[in-house]
Amino acid sequence: MILFYIWIICGIISAIIASNKGRSGVGWFFGGLILGPLGLLIIAVLSKKEEEIEDKKIETGECKKCPQCAELVKMEAKICRFCRYEFKESDNKKFVPLIKKSGW
Ligand SMILES: [Zn+2]
């Protein structure tokens, strides 16, 4: 019975780690549930899906991509914190269709 709880806990922890890394939390809950501690180990060593995290931030309008250095900066930023690129008003407009597309 204790083993049963360990497996469930593995599923929950896997889901938390997965969603923090921009991966499917639900998917990894079952992954952790089936694989147990092994699933936990796999998600722990898997790299972050930086691209998906970035895409999400752009979609929600939280961030925009700097056209010069391609780093993510806050939507309200006037100057890129990485390369000091100065955003123009027209740069912000470019990101609007992206937000609309995602259904927000
Ligand atoms: Zn930049």
Residues whose N, C-alpha, C, O or C-beta is under 5 A from the ligand:
A	BS01	ZN	C66 Q68 C69 C80 F82 C83 R84 Y85
